[in-house]
């Protein structure tokens, strides 16, 4: 028997699998066979149906063979995929486009185009979230907000990024290629909150940011150290007060000499101090602003906060109880009159504290008992010994250093002279009326000097 032509062949429906565990997808098709006399005789025919990528392709993409396919009035009906499973990729772009039919031992009949219906089979693949064989082909227009949420992901994907609700990403994200926000607005962007650095600050963490919940500040890794982003609740601000000027300096957030805020056990309310951030390495907290006309027998509270913070012309002294709560980690006192006339006093003795100095407990008569050393204008530290005419504690902290020339240091003030104790009358008047302010020490040896006292 010789078949003249395949009059028509058309897919009539797609039976798709709703899940990966359901029966394979089928492609039902119908065809009409005829010869010169019209429709072929009724009966069963051996038939092979093949799918091709092109009308002239030599190799089929798929073939299913039936030994006895019923034909009535020239029509046959078959469900491809029943004997030979259909693969989804057959209907991907560039896949099956033509069908060819071979009846019995006759040559293959002229191929017929499949049309568009079978390509719905490929769309079914998206329902089971197969891999995409493309780069950059899914954009905002293809992935609508909220279209992929936790409920649509398999359990093994629970740790991956999910875009749902109001662009909420859940799970830890790693953006290997970076994220460019240049053309969009990043709203409510929240940094990691941590009481300590989340990672070591080294070259691999350069530029990493986090919000320090202890310091109430945003810190950035410079590649070697964590630094504050200046003016965002920086240490020393009223929102994030420090414990001392030295703590601000060490934190690397100093803005130079000026007014900062501290908070200590003295008061839960932050208070202002003046910090010298330059002299001898900086980090000095001012506890006194001494004017030339002030008799000093002890550094008790005097003047106003403004007198202490600025050069008003009046003496300003911080209350000893308040100053005692300021961290003095370096155990140093700076008596400053000018760049050339200033001395740093230091001692490792546990009793070398500002309250003991301010009240005259440590004075020139017993200074050597506390192991105090002094450095004039940045020079070497030398032991301090009390001068003879300040015997019995008439002079406050200071004296002369153990040097060949017995160089005098700055002296903070003078009490009643040579009577065996460091006391004054109610007006705090020295026995010599000209002994006011601070004593300059070498080389000009002058009283009535104005200056400032700092601790560090």
C-alpha positions as CSV (number, residue, x, y, z in Angstrom):
1,X,0.0,0.0,0.0
2,X,1.3,3.4,-0.8
3,X,0.2,6.4,1.1
4,X,0.0,9.6,-0.8
5,X,0.1,12.3,1.8
6,X,-0.4,13.3,5.4
7,X,-3.3,15.7,5.0
8,X,-3.0,17.2,8.5
9,X,-1.7,16.7,11.9
10,X,-2.4,18.8,14.9
11,X,-1.7,18.6,18.7
12,X,-5.2,18.8,20.3
13,X,-4.3,19.3,24.0
14,X,-1.6,19.2,26.6
15,X,-1.8,17.0,29.6
16,X,0.8,18.4,32.0
17,X,2.1,17.0,35.3
18,X,1.3,19.4,38.3
19,X,4.3,18.2,40.3
20,X,7.6,16.4,39.7
21,X,6.1,13.2,41.2
22,X,3.1,13.0,38.8
23,X,2.8,10.9,35.6
24,X,4.8,12.1,32.6
25,X,3.4,14.8,30.3
26,X,1.6,13.6,27.2
27,X,1.1,15.3,23.8
28,X,-2.2,14.1,22.2
29,X,-2.2,14.6,18.4
30,X,-4.4,13.6,15.4
31,X,-3.6,13.0,11.8
32,X,-5.4,12.3,8.5
33,X,-3.9,9.9,5.9
34,X,-5.1,9.5,2.3
35,X,-4.1,7.9,-1.1
36,X,-5.3,8.6,-4.6
37,X,-8.7,7.1,-3.9
38,X,-9.3,9.2,-0.8
39,X,-8.9,8.2,2.9
40,X,-6.9,5.1,3.5
41,X,-8.8,1.9,4.3
42,X,-9.7,1.3,7.9
43,X,-7.4,-0.9,9.9
44,X,-4.3,-1.0,12.1
45,X,-1.1,0.4,10.7
46,X,2.5,0.3,11.9
47,X,3.5,3.9,12.4
48,X,6.5,5.9,13.7
49,X,6.1,9.5,14.7
50,X,9.2,11.7,15.0
51,X,9.8,15.3,16.1
52,X,12.5,17.4,14.4
53,X,14.0,20.8,15.0
54,X,13.7,21.8,11.3
55,X,11.8,20.7,8.2
56,X,15.0,19.4,6.7
57,X,16.7,18.0,9.8
58,X,18.3,14.6,9.2
59,X,18.2,13.4,12.8
60,X,15.0,13.3,14.9
61,X,14.9,14.8,18.4
62,X,12.3,12.2,19.4
63,X,10.6,9.1,18.0
64,X,7.8,7.0,19.2
65,X,6.9,3.7,17.3
66,X,3.5,2.0,17.3
67,X,3.2,-1.5,15.8
68,X,-0.6,-1.3,15.3
69,X,-2.2,2.1,15.4
70,X,-6.0,2.1,14.6
71,X,-7.0,4.3,11.6
72,X,-10.7,4.9,10.8
73,X,-11.9,7.0,7.8
74,X,-8.3,7.9,7.3
75,X,-8.0,9.5,10.8
76,X,-5.7,8.3,13.6
77,X,-5.2,9.6,17.1
78,X,-2.2,9.1,19.4
79,X,-0.9,10.4,22.7
80,X,2.9,10.9,22.3
81,X,4.8,10.1,25.5
82,X,2.9,7.0,26.3
83,X,5.6,4.6,25.1
84,X,8.6,6.9,24.9
85,X,8.7,9.6,27.6
86,X,8.6,13.2,26.5
87,X,11.4,15.5,27.9
88,X,10.5,19.1,28.7
89,X,13.5,20.4,26.8
90,X,12.0,19.2,23.5
91,X,9.7,22.2,23.5
92,X,12.3,24.8,24.6
93,X,13.3,27.5,22.1
94,X,15.3,25.8,19.3
95,X,13.7,22.4,20.1
96,X,11.0,20.4,18.3
97,X,9.2,22.4,15.5
98,X,8.2,19.7,12.9
99,X,6.6,16.3,13.0
100,X,7.2,13.5,10.6
101,X,5.1,10.3,10.1
102,X,6.4,7.0,8.7
103,X,3.7,4.3,7.9
104,X,4.9,0.8,7.6
105,X,7.8,0.4,5.2
106,X,7.0,3.6,3.2
107,X,9.2,6.6,3.2
108,X,8.5,9.3,5.8
109,X,5.7,11.6,4.7
110,X,6.2,15.3,4.2
111,X,6.8,16.9,7.6
112,X,4.2,19.2,9.2
113,X,4.9,22.2,11.5
114,X,3.8,21.7,15.1
115,X,2.5,25.2,15.5
116,X,2.5,27.0,18.9
117,X,0.4,24.6,21.0
118,X,3.2,22.2,22.1
119,X,5.3,25.1,23.4
120,X,2.9,25.4,26.4
121,X,4.6,22.3,27.5
122,X,7.8,24.3,28.1
123,X,5.9,26.9,30.1
124,X,4.9,24.1,32.4
125,X,8.5,23.7,33.4
126,X,8.5,27.1,35.1
127,X,5.8,25.7,37.5
128,X,8.4,23.3,39.0
129,X,11.2,26.0,39.2
130,X,13.8,24.2,37.0
131,X,17.2,25.9,36.5
132,X,17.4,28.8,34.0
133,X,20.0,28.3,31.3
134,X,20.7,32.0,31.0
135,X,22.6,34.8,32.7
136,X,20.9,38.0,33.7
137,X,17.6,37.1,32.0
138,X,15.5,37.6,35.2
139,X,14.9,41.2,36.1
140,X,12.4,43.2,38.2
141,X,9.8,42.9,35.4
142,X,10.0,39.1,35.4
143,X,10.1,38.7,39.2
144,X,7.2,40.7,40.6
145,X,7.4,41.8,44.2
146,X,6.1,39.1,46.5
147,X,5.8,36.5,43.8
148,X,8.4,34.2,45.4
149,X,8.0,33.7,49.1
150,X,8.9,31.1,51.7
151,X,5.8,29.0,51.0
152,X,6.9,28.4,47.4
153,X,10.4,27.2,48.2
154,X,11.4,23.6,48.8
155,X,12.7,22.8,52.4
156,X,16.3,22.6,51.1
157,X,16.1,26.2,50.0
158,X,15.1,27.6,53.4
159,X,18.5,29.3,53.9
160,X,18.6,31.0,50.6
161,X,17.5,34.6,49.9
162,X,13.8,35.2,49.5
163,X,12.1,38.4,48.2
164,X,8.7,38.8,49.7
165,X,6.3,41.3,51.4
166,X,7.8,44.8,51.2
167,X,11.2,43.7,49.7
168,X,12.1,41.9,52.9
169,X,15.1,39.6,52.6
170,X,15.3,36.8,55.1
171,X,18.4,34.7,55.8
172,X,22.0,35.8,55.6
173,X,22.7,37.4,52.2
174,X,26.1,37.4,50.3
175,X,26.2,39.7,47.2
176,X,29.3,38.5,45.5
177,X,29.0,40.9,42.6
178,X,28.2,43.9,44.8
179,X,24.9,45.9,45.0
180,X,24.7,49.3,43.3
181,X,22.1,51.7,44.8
182,X,23.1,54.6,42.6
183,X,19.8,54.7,40.8
184,X,17.5,53.7,43.5
185,X,16.6,54.8,47.0
186,X,17.6,52.4,49.8
187,X,15.0,52.9,52.5
188,X,15.3,51.9,56.2
189,X,18.7,50.4,55.6
190,X,19.8,48.9,58.9
191,X,23.4,48.0,59.8
192,X,24.3,45.0,61.9
193,X,24.0,45.8,65.6
194,X,26.7,44.4,67.8
195,X,28.3,45.1,71.2
196,X,31.7,44.1,69.7
197,X,33.4,44.0,66.3
198,X,31.6,41.3,64.3
199,X,34.8,40.5,62.4
200,X,38.5,41.3,62.9
201,X,39.5,44.6,61.2
202,X,42.1,43.8,58.6
203,X,42.6,44.2,54.9
204,X,39.9,41.6,54.2
205,X,37.3,43.7,56.1
206,X,38.2,47.1,54.7
207,X,35.1,49.3,54.6
208,X,32.9,47.0,56.7
209,X,30.4,48.9,58.8
210,X,28.4,48.0,62.0
211,X,26.5,49.8,64.7
212,X,28.3,49.6,68.1
213,X,25.5,49.3,70.7
214,X,27.9,50.0,73.6
215,X,29.3,53.2,72.1
216,X,26.1,54.2,70.3
217,X,28.2,54.8,67.2
218,X,28.7,53.6,63.7
219,X,32.2,52.2,63.2
220,X,34.0,51.5,60.0
221,X,37.1,49.2,59.4
222,X,40.0,51.1,57.9
223,X,41.9,47.9,57.3
224,X,43.8,48.1,60.6
225,X,41.4,49.6,63.2
226,X,37.8,50.4,63.8
227,X,37.1,54.1,63.5
228,X,34.0,56.2,64.4
229,X,32.0,57.9,61.6
230,X,32.5,61.4,63.0
231,X,29.5,63.2,64.2
232,X,27.2,60.2,64.3
233,X,27.0,59.9,68.1
234,X,30.8,60.2,68.2
235,X,32.5,59.4,71.5
236,X,32.6,62.6,73.5
237,X,29.3,63.9,72.2
238,X,26.3,64.6,74.5
239,X,24.6,61.5,73.0
240,X,27.7,59.3,73.7
241,X,29.7,60.9,76.5
242,X,33.2,59.6,77.3
243,X,34.9,58.8,80.6
244,X,37.9,61.1,79.9
245,X,39.5,63.2,77.2
246,X,42.2,60.5,76.9
247,X,39.5,57.9,76.1
248,X,38.3,60.1,73.2
249,X,41.9,60.4,71.9
250,X,42.6,56.6,72.1
251,X,39.3,55.9,70.3
252,X,40.6,57.9,67.4
253,X,37.6,60.3,67.3
254,X,39.3,63.5,68.5
255,X,38.3,66.7,66.7
256,X,41.2,68.6,68.2
257,X,41.3,70.7,71.4
258,X,37.9,72.0,72.6
259,X,34.8,71.2,74.6
260,X,33.6,67.6,74.8
261,X,31.1,65.7,77.0
262,X,31.9,63.2,79.8
263,X,29.8,61.1,82.0
264,X,31.1,59.5,85.2
265,X,29.8,58.1,88.5
266,X,29.6,61.7,89.7
267,X,26.4,62.3,87.8
268,X,24.3,60.4,85.3
269,X,23.9,63.6,83.3
270,X,26.7,64.4,80.8
271,X,28.8,67.4,81.6
272,X,31.2,69.6,79.6
273,X,35.0,69.6,79.9
274,X,37.8,71.2,77.9
275,X,40.2,68.7,76.3
276,X,43.7,69.6,75.2
277,X,44.3,67.2,72.4
278,X,47.7,68.5,71.3
279,X,50.1,69.2,74.2
280,X,52.5,66.3,74.8
281,X,50.4,63.8,72.9
282,X,47.0,65.2,74.0
283,X,44.2,63.6,75.9
284,X,44.3,66.0,78.8
285,X,41.1,66.9,80.8
286,X,41.2,70.4,82.3
287,X,40.4,70.6,86.0
288,X,41.5,74.2,86.7
289,X,41.8,77.5,84.9
290,X,44.0,79.6,87.3
291,X,44.1,83.4,86.9
292,X,47.0,85.5,88.2
293,X,45.1,87.3,91.0
294,X,43.8,84.2,92.7
295,X,45.4,83.0,96.0
296,X,45.5,79.2,96.0
297,X,45.8,77.0,99.0
298,X,43.7,74.2,97.6
299,X,42.0,73.4,94.3
300,X,38.5,73.4,95.6
301,X,35.5,74.4,93.5
302,X,35.7,77.9,92.2
303,X,34.1,80.0,89.6
304,X,31.6,78.8,86.9
305,X,31.6,76.2,84.2
306,X,32.3,79.0,81.7
307,X,35.4,80.1,83.7
308,X,36.7,76.5,83.5
309,X,36.0,76.0,79.8
310,X,37.1,79.4,78.4
311,X,39.5,82.2,79.1
312,X,37.1,84.6,80.9
313,X,39.7,86.2,83.1
314,X,38.3,84.6,86.2
315,X,39.6,81.4,88.0
316,X,37.5,78.3,87.4
317,X,38.2,75.1,89.3
318,X,36.2,71.8,89.0
319,X,34.8,70.4,92.2
320,X,37.3,67.8,93.6
321,X,34.6,65.2,94.0
322,X,33.7,65.6,90.4
323,X,37.2,65.6,89.1
324,X,38.0,62.5,91.2
325,X,35.6,60.4,89.0
326,X,37.3,61.3,85.8
327,X,39.5,58.5,84.5
328,X,43.2,59.2,85.2
329,X,44.6,56.1,83.5
330,X,48.0,57.6,82.8
331,X,48.4,59.0,86.3
332,X,49.7,62.3,85.0
333,X,49.1,66.0,85.8
334,X,50.0,68.8,83.5
335,X,50.6,72.3,84.9
336,X,50.6,74.6,81.8
337,X,51.6,78.2,81.7
338,X,53.0,78.5,78.2
339,X,54.5,76.3,75.5
340,X,57.9,76.8,77.1
341,X,56.8,76.7,80.7
342,X,54.9,73.6,81.5
343,X,55.5,70.5,83.5
344,X,54.0,67.0,83.4
345,X,54.1,65.3,86.8
346,X,53.6,61.5,87.1
347,X,53.9,58.7,89.6
348,X,53.0,55.0,89.8
349,X,52.1,55.4,93.5
350,X,48.5,54.4,94.1
351,X,47.9,57.5,96.2
352,X,49.0,59.9,93.4
353,X,45.5,61.1,92.6
354,X,44.0,64.4,91.8
355,X,42.0,64.7,95.1
356,X,45.3,64.2,97.1
357,X,47.0,66.8,94.9
358,X,44.1,69.3,94.9
359,X,43.7,69.3,98.7
360,X,47.5,69.6,99.4
361,X,47.9,66.1,100.7
362,X,50.7,65.8,98.2
363,X,52.9,68.9,98.4
364,X,56.5,70.0,98.0
365,X,57.5,68.9,101.4
366,X,56.6,65.2,100.9
367,X,56.5,64.9,97.1
368,X,59.6,62.7,97.1
369,X,57.7,60.2,99.3
370,X,55.3,59.6,96.4
371,X,58.0,58.9,93.8
372,X,56.9,61.9,91.7
373,X,58.9,62.7,88.5
374,X,58.5,65.8,86.3
375,X,59.2,66.6,82.6
376,X,59.7,70.2,81.7
377,X,58.3,71.1,78.2
378,X,58.6,67.6,76.9
379,X,62.0,66.8,78.3
380,X,63.2,63.8,80.3
381,X,61.3,62.8,83.5
382,X,63.4,63.6,86.6
383,X,62.7,63.0,90.3
384,X,61.1,66.0,92.1
385,X,62.4,67.2,95.5
386,X,60.8,69.8,97.7
387,X,62.7,73.2,97.9
388,X,63.9,74.3,101.3
389,X,61.9,77.5,101.5
390,X,58.7,75.5,100.8
391,X,59.4,73.2,103.8
392,X,56.5,71.8,105.9
393,X,54.2,71.8,102.9
394,X,53.9,75.5,102.2
395,X,53.9,74.9,98.4
396,X,51.5,72.7,96.5
397,X,52.7,70.1,93.9
398,X,56.0,71.0,92.4
399,X,59.6,71.7,93.4
400,X,62.8,71.2,91.7
401,X,64.1,68.3,89.7
402,X,67.2,66.3,90.5
403,X,69.4,67.8,87.9
404,X,72.8,69.5,88.1
405,X,71.2,72.9,88.0
406,X,68.4,71.9,90.3
407,X,65.8,73.2,87.9
408,X,62.5,74.4,89.4
409,X,59.2,73.1,88.1
410,X,55.9,74.9,88.0
411,X,54.2,75.0,91.5
412,X,50.4,74.9,91.6
413,X,50.0,77.3,94.5
414,X,51.2,78.2,98.0
415,X,49.7,77.8,101.5
416,X,50.7,79.3,104.8
417,X,54.4,79.6,104.8
418,X,56.7,77.4,107.0
419,X,54.2,76.6,109.8
420,X,54.2,72.9,109.4
421,X,50.9,72.3,107.6
422,X,49.2,73.2,104.4
423,X,46.4,75.5,105.6
424,X,45.2,79.0,104.9
425,X,42.9,81.4,106.6
426,X,39.3,81.8,105.5
427,X,40.3,84.1,102.6
428,X,43.0,81.7,101.4
429,X,45.6,84.4,101.7
430,X,49.3,83.4,101.4
431,X,51.7,84.6,104.0
432,X,53.3,86.6,101.2
433,X,50.6,88.6,99.5
434,X,52.3,88.5,96.1
435,X,52.2,84.7,96.0
436,X,49.1,84.3,93.8
437,X,48.2,82.2,90.9
438,X,50.9,79.7,89.8
439,X,54.7,79.7,90.2
440,X,56.6,79.5,86.9
441,X,59.7,77.8,88.1
442,X,62.9,78.1,86.1
443,X,64.0,80.3,84.5
444,X,62.1,83.4,85.5
445,X,60.9,82.3,88.9
446,X,57.7,84.3,89.0
447,X,54.5,84.0,91.0
448,X,51.2,85.5,89.9
449,X,51.2,83.4,86.7
450,X,48.0,82.4,85.1
451,X,47.7,78.9,83.7
452,X,45.7,75.7,83.6
453,X,45.9,72.3,85.2
454,X,45.0,69.1,83.4
455,X,44.9,65.4,84.3
456,X,45.4,62.3,82.1
